[in-house]
Amino acid sequence: MPTTRKIEVFSAGCAVCEDTVVLINRIACPSCEVEILDMHRPDVAKKAKRYGIRSVPAVAVNGTLVDCCADRGPHEDALRSAGIGTPI
């Protein structure tokens, strides 16, 4: 059983992206391992494409795009439903 939850935040550095980073950091728990990924890097853009990310900001939990990020953008309820902020 994993002891951490990997949270990947795909960001382009825009104001909305920064708001998402702040939200994630605010609700993350000790079990959350948060990584901010810069979409300006080609390797990050390729990873985002594999996840099916079409716009940023976007959040993936343990390698799976959070449902809210597929078309509308992150919001707290959906992020919490994905396990962010809930200790393992």
PAZAPA-4460 file (N, C-alpha, C; in steps of 0.05 Angstrom, whole numbers, plus 32768, in hexadecimal, padded with zeros to 4 digits):
% residues 88
    n_x    n_y    n_z   ca_x   ca_y   ca_z    c_x    c_y    c_z   seq   type   mol
   8011   7FE8   8000   8000   8000   8000   8012   8019   8000     1      M     A
   800D   802C   7FEE   801D   8044   7FEC   801A   8055   8005     2      P     A
   8030   8063   800C   802F   8075   8023   802C   8092   801B     3      T     A
   802D   8098   8001   8029   80B3   7FF8   8017   80B3   7FDF     4      T     A
   800C   80CA   7FDA   7FFB   80CE   7FC3   8009   80E3   7FB1     5      R     A
   8010   80DC   7F99   801F   80ED   7F87   800B   8101   7F79     6      K     A
   800F   811A   7F7E   7FFF   8130   7F72   8010   813F   7F5E     7      I     A
   8008   813F   7F45   8016   814D   7F30   8005   8165   7F27     8      E     A
   8010   817D   7F29   8001   8195   7F20   800F   819E   7F06     9      V     A
   8000   819E   7EF0   800A   81A7   7ED7   8004   81C5   7ED4    10      F     A
   8019   81D5   7ED1   8015   81F2   7ED2   8025   8200   7EBC    11      S     A
   801A   8216   7EB2   8029   8226   7E9E   8031   8241   7EAB    12      A     A
   802E   8243   7EC5   8036   825B   7ED3   8022   8272   7ED3    13      G     A
   800A   826D   7EC8   7FF6   8282   7EC6   7FEA   8286   7EE2    14      C     A
   7FDA   829C   7EE5   7FCE   82A2   7EFE   7FBB   828C   7F07    15      A     A
   7FAC   8280   7EF5   7F99   826B   7EFC   7FA9   8252   7F05    16      V     A
   7FBF   824D   7EF8   7FD1   8236   7F00   7FDC   823B   7F1C    17      C     A
   7FE4   8253   7F21   7FEF   825A   7F3C   7FDA   8256   7F51    18      E     A
   7FC1   825E   7F4B   7FAB   825A   7F5E   7FA7   823C   7F64    19      D     A
   7FAA   822C   7F50   7FA8   820F   7F54   7FBE   8204   7F65    20      T     A
   7FD6   820E   7F61   7FED   8205   7F71   7FE8   820D   7F8E    21      V     A
   7FDE   8225   7F93   7FD8   822E   7FAE   7FC3   821C   7FBB    22      V     A
   7FAE   8215   7FAB   7F98   8204   7FB5   7FA3   81E8   7FBC    23      L     A
   7FB2   81DD   7FAB   7FBE   81C2   7FB0   7FCF   81C2   7FC9    24      I     A
   7FE0   81D6   7FCB   7FF1   81D8   7FE3   7FE1   81DC   7FFC    25      N     A
   7FCB   81EA   7FFA   7FBA   81EF   8012   7FAC   81D6   801B    26      R     A
   7FA2   81C6   8008   7F93   81AE   8011   7FA3   8195   8013    27      I     A
   7FBC   8195   8009   7FCD   817D   800A   7FD2   8175   8027    28      A     A
   7FD4   815A   802B   7FD9   8150   8046   7FF5   8144   8046    29      C     A
   7FFE   813A   805D   8019   812E   805E   801D   8116   804C    30      P     A
   8007   8109   8044   8009   80F2   8031   800C   80FB   8014    31      S     A
   8008   8115   800F   8009   811F   7FF3   8026   8128   7FEC    32      C     A
   802F   811D   7FD6   8049   8126   7FCB   8043   8137   7FB2    33      E     A
   8045   8151   7FB5   803D   8164   7FA0   8055   816B   7F8F    34      V     A
   8050   816A   7F74   8065   8171   7F61   8058   8185   7F4D    35      E     A
   8064   819C   7F49   805B   81B0   7F36   806B   81AC   7F1C    36      I     A
   805D   81A7   7F06   8069   81A2   7EEC   8065   81B9   7ED9    37      L     A
   807B   81C2   7ECD   807A   81D9   7EBB   8075   81D0   7E9E    38      D     A
   805E   81D8   7E94   8055   81CF   7E79   8067   81DB   7E63    39      M     A
   8078   81EE   7E6A   808B   81F8   7E56   80A2   81E5   7E50    40      H     A
   80A5   81D0   7E61   80B9   81BC   7E5C   80AE   81A6   7E4A    41      R     A
   80BD   819F   7E35   80B3   818A   7E22   80AC   8170   7E2F    42      P     A
   80BC   8167   7E42   80B6   814D   7E4F   809C   814E   7E5F    43      D     A
   8096   8165   7E6C   807E   8168   7E7B   8066   8169   7E67    44      V     A
   8069   8178   7E51   8054   8179   7E3D   804D   815D   7E32    45      A     A
   8061   814C   7E2E   805C   8131   7E25   804D   8121   7E39    46      K     A
   8055   8124   7E53   8047   8116   7E68   802A   811F   7E6A    47      K     A
   8025   8139   7E67   800A   8144   7E68   7FF9   8138   7E51    48      A     A
   8005   8135   7E3A   7FF7   812A   7E23   7FEF   810D   7E29    49      K     A
   8001   80FE   7E35   7FFB   80E2   7E3D   7FE3   80E0   7E50    50      R     A
   7FE1   80F4   7E62   7FCB   80F5   7E75   7FB1   80FF   7E69    51      Y     A
   7FB3   810A   7E51   7F9B   8115   7E44   7F95   8131   7E4C    52      G     A
   7FA9   8140   7E56   7FA4   815B   7E5E   7FA2   816D   7E45    53      I     A
   7F8D   817D   7E45   7F89   818F   7E2E   7F8B   81AC   7E36    54      R     A
   7F8A   81B2   7E50   7F8D   81CD   7E59   7F99   81CD   7E75    55      S     A
   7FA5   81E3   7E7D   7FB1   81E5   7E98   7FA2   81FC   7EA6    56      V     A
   7FA2   81FB   7EC0   7FAF   81E7   7ED1   7FA0   81CC   7ED1    57      P     A
   7FAF   81B8   7ED6   7FA4   819D   7ED8   7FB2   818E   7EEF    58      A     A
   7FA4   817B   7EFB   7FAF   816C   7F12   7FAB   814F   7F0D    59      V     A
   7FC1   813F   7F12   7FBF   8122   7F11   7FC6   8117   7F2D    60      A     A
   7FB8   8102   7F35   7FBD   80F5   7F4E   7FC5   80D8   7F48    61      V     A
   7FDD   80D1   7F51   7FE7   80B6   7F4C   7FE6   80AE   7F2F    62      N     A
   7FEC   80C1   7F1D   7FED   80BB   7F01   7FD3   80BC   7EF2    63      G     A
   7FBD   80C5   7EFF   7FA3   80C7   7EF2   7F99   80E4   7EF4    64      T     A
   7F91   80EE   7EDD   7F86   8109   7EDC   7F6D   810B   7EEC    65      L     A
   7F6B   811F   7EFE   7F53   8123   7F0E   7F3C   812B   7EFB    66      V     A
   7F25   811F   7F00   7F0E   8123   7EEE   7F09   8141   7EE8    67      D     A
   7F0B   8152   7EFB   7F05   816E   7EF7   7F18   817B   7EE3    68      C     A
   7F2F   816F   7EDF   7F44   817B   7ECF   7F41   8173   7EB1    69      C     A
   7F2F   8162   7EAB   7F2C   8159   7E8F   7F20   816E   7E7E    70      A     A
   7F0F   8180   7E89   7F03   8193   7E78   7EFD   81AF   7E85    71      D     A
   7EFA   81B0   7EA0   7EF3   81C9   7EAC   7F09   81D6   7EBD    72      R     A
   7F1B   81C7   7EC7   7F2F   81D2   7ED9   7F2B   81C9   7EF5    73      G     A
   7F40   81CA   7F05   7F3E   81C0   7F21   7F2C   81D0   7F33    74      P     A
   7F1D   81C1   7F44   7F0F   81CE   7F5A   7F11   81BC   7F72    75      H     A
   7F0F   81C9   7F89   7F16   81BC   7FA2   7F07   81A2   7FA7    76      E     A
   7EED   81A2   7FA3   7EDD   818A   7FA9   7EE7   8171   7F99    77      D     A
   7EEC   8175   7F7F   7EF6   815F   7F6E   7F12   8156   7F77    78      A     A
   7F22   816A   7F7E   7F3E   8162   7F87   7F3C   8152   7FA1    79      L     A
   7F2B   815A   7FB3   7F28   814B   7FCC   7F1C   812F   7FC7    80      R     A
   7F0A   812E   7FB4   7EFE   8114   7FAC   7F14   8101   7FA1    81      S     A
   7F28   810D   7F95   7F3E   80FD   7F8A   7F52   80F4   7F9F    82      A     A
   7F4D   80FD   7FB8   7F5E   80F5   7FCE   7F71   810A   7FD8    83      G     A
   7F73   8120   7FCB   7F86   8135   7FD4   7F7C   813F   7FEF    84      I     A
   7F8E   813F   8002   7F88   8149   801D   7F7F   8133   8030    85      G     A
   7F7C   811B   8026   7F74   8105   8037   7F8C   80F3   803D    86      T     A
   7F94   80F1   8056   7FAC   80E0   805C   7FA7   80C4   8054    87      P     A
   7FBD   80B7   804C   7FBC   809B   8044   7FBF   808A   805D    88      I     A
***
